Amino acid sequence: MKADEVLIAHHDVLRGLLRELAGTTGAELGRREELRDRLLRELEIHTQIEDELFYPAVVDVSPLLALAHAEHRQIDDQLATVMRLPVDDPDFGAEVRMLEKTLRHHTMEEEERMFPQSHSLGEARLEELGEQLRERQRELAASGGMRLVMRLKRATLRVTKA
């Protein structure tokens, strides 16, 4: 699987989680908590694999890296707002929809502009990079260190005032 295909598949996971979270109601508090935590974890993994592997690989073929990094910060800021809100807060749904919109814009930029630029790396390099992305994604998903980081991040965001 090529690098852009790996990332698009993970974009689909992120979009699906956000769509599902946006579709919950205040009566589904447990489900909201679970989806929000899964989203935090998947976004952390996704950002890390892009920052560690994909972006350095395309630095010479895509002028969009500064924009991508800025959009990651914007997504992180919006996610922090969602993490700080109690799931029964009346503004929770609106904040999730704002995060969904921000993520949708970022993934569209990558998929329509950056990923086609990455094709100049060649099929073999994209396949190799795809395998590296998948392997790192698996490592992070299974990592005890990642679980600790997520617990700390959740705890910090939930006690910090917005």
C-alpha positions as CSV (number, residue, x, y, z in Angstrom):
1,M,0.0,0.0,0.0
2,K,1.4,3.4,-1.0
3,A,2.0,6.1,1.5
4,D,-0.9,8.3,0.3
5,E,-3.3,5.3,0.4
6,V,-2.3,4.5,4.1
7,L,-2.9,8.1,5.0
8,I,-6.2,8.4,3.2
9,A,-7.4,5.2,4.9
10,H,-6.5,6.7,8.3
11,H,-8.2,10.0,7.2
12,D,-11.3,7.9,6.6
13,V,-11.1,6.5,10.2
14,L,-10.8,10.0,11.6
15,R,-13.6,11.4,9.5
16,G,-15.8,8.4,10.6
17,L,-15.0,8.9,14.3
18,L,-15.9,12.6,14.0
19,R,-19.1,11.9,12.1
20,E,-20.1,9.4,14.7
21,L,-19.2,11.7,17.5
22,A,-21.1,14.6,15.9
23,G,-24.1,12.3,15.6
24,T,-24.4,11.6,19.3
25,T,-26.8,13.4,21.6
26,G,-26.5,14.6,25.2
27,A,-28.3,11.4,26.2
28,E,-25.3,9.3,25.0
29,L,-22.7,10.5,27.5
30,G,-20.7,7.3,27.8
31,R,-20.6,6.9,24.0
32,R,-19.5,10.5,23.6
33,E,-16.6,9.9,26.1
34,E,-15.5,6.8,24.3
35,L,-15.6,8.3,20.9
36,R,-13.8,11.4,22.0
37,D,-11.0,9.4,23.6
38,R,-10.7,7.2,20.5
39,L,-10.5,10.4,18.4
40,L,-7.8,11.9,20.6
41,R,-5.7,8.7,20.3
42,E,-6.2,8.3,16.5
43,L,-5.4,12.0,15.9
44,E,-2.2,11.7,18.0
45,I,-1.1,8.7,16.0
46,H,-1.9,10.2,12.7
47,T,-0.1,13.5,13.4
48,Q,2.9,11.6,14.7
49,I,3.2,9.4,11.6
50,E,2.8,12.3,9.3
51,D,5.3,14.4,11.2
52,E,7.9,11.6,11.7
53,L,7.8,10.0,8.3
54,F,5.6,11.4,5.6
55,Y,6.3,15.1,5.8
56,P,10.1,14.7,5.9
57,A,9.8,12.4,2.8
58,V,8.0,15.0,0.8
59,V,9.9,18.1,1.9
60,D,11.6,18.5,-1.5
61,V,8.4,17.9,-3.6
62,S,5.7,19.7,-1.7
63,P,5.6,23.4,-0.9
64,L,2.6,22.7,1.4
65,L,4.4,21.6,4.5
66,A,4.2,24.9,6.4
67,L,0.5,24.9,5.8
68,A,0.1,21.3,6.9
69,H,1.9,22.0,10.1
70,A,-0.2,25.1,10.7
71,E,-3.4,23.1,10.1
72,H,-2.2,20.4,12.6
73,R,-1.8,23.1,15.2
74,Q,-5.3,24.4,14.4
75,I,-6.7,20.8,14.7
76,D,-4.9,20.4,18.0
77,D,-6.4,23.6,19.3
78,Q,-9.9,22.7,18.3
79,L,-9.4,19.2,19.8
80,A,-8.3,20.7,23.0
81,T,-11.5,22.7,23.2
82,V,-13.6,19.5,22.6
83,M,-11.5,17.7,25.2
84,R,-12.1,20.4,27.8
85,L,-15.8,20.5,27.4
86,P,-18.0,18.2,29.5
87,V,-19.8,15.8,27.1
88,D,-23.1,17.1,28.3
89,D,-22.2,20.7,27.7
90,P,-24.8,22.4,25.3
91,D,-21.9,23.6,23.1
92,F,-20.3,20.2,22.8
93,G,-21.9,19.3,19.5
94,A,-21.1,22.6,17.9
95,E,-17.4,22.3,18.9
96,V,-17.3,18.8,17.5
97,R,-18.8,20.0,14.2
98,M,-16.1,22.8,14.1
99,L,-13.4,20.2,14.6
100,E,-15.0,18.1,11.9
101,K,-14.9,21.0,9.5
102,T,-11.3,21.9,10.3
103,L,-10.2,18.3,9.9
104,R,-12.2,17.9,6.6
105,H,-10.4,21.0,5.2
106,H,-7.0,19.7,6.2
107,T,-7.5,16.2,4.8
108,M,-8.9,17.6,1.6
109,E,-5.8,19.8,1.2
110,E,-3.5,16.8,1.7
111,E,-5.5,14.4,-0.5
112,E,-6.1,16.8,-3.4
113,R,-2.9,18.8,-3.4
114,M,0.0,17.3,-1.3
115,F,-0.5,13.6,-2.1
116,P,-0.5,14.1,-5.9
117,Q,2.8,16.0,-5.4
118,S,4.2,13.0,-3.4
119,H,3.8,10.9,-6.5
120,S,6.9,12.4,-8.0
121,L,8.8,10.3,-5.4
122,G,8.0,7.3,-7.5
123,E,6.0,4.1,-6.9
124,A,8.8,2.2,-5.1
125,R,9.5,5.0,-2.6
126,L,5.7,5.5,-2.0
127,E,5.3,1.7,-1.3
128,E,8.3,1.7,1.0
129,L,7.0,4.8,2.8
130,G,3.6,3.3,3.0
131,E,5.0,0.2,4.8
132,Q,6.9,2.5,7.2
133,L,3.8,4.4,8.0
134,R,1.7,1.3,8.6
135,E,4.4,-0.2,10.8
136,R,4.8,3.0,12.9
137,Q,1.0,3.3,13.2
138,R,0.9,-0.3,14.6
139,E,3.8,0.4,17.0
140,L,2.1,3.6,18.3
141,A,-1.3,1.8,18.6
142,A,0.3,-0.9,20.7
143,S,2.7,1.3,22.7
144,G,2.3,1.5,26.4
145,G,4.1,4.9,26.2
146,M,1.4,6.1,23.8
147,R,-1.3,5.0,26.2
148,L,0.5,6.9,29.0
149,V,0.8,10.0,26.8
150,M,-3.0,9.8,26.0
151,R,-3.9,9.5,29.7
152,L,-1.8,12.5,30.6
153,K,-3.1,14.5,27.7
154,R,-6.7,13.7,28.6
155,A,-6.1,14.5,32.3
156,T,-4.3,17.8,31.4
157,L,-6.9,19.0,28.9
158,R,-9.8,18.1,31.2
159,V,-8.5,20.1,34.1
160,T,-7.2,23.1,32.1
161,K,-9.7,25.9,31.7
162,A,-10.5,26.8,28.1
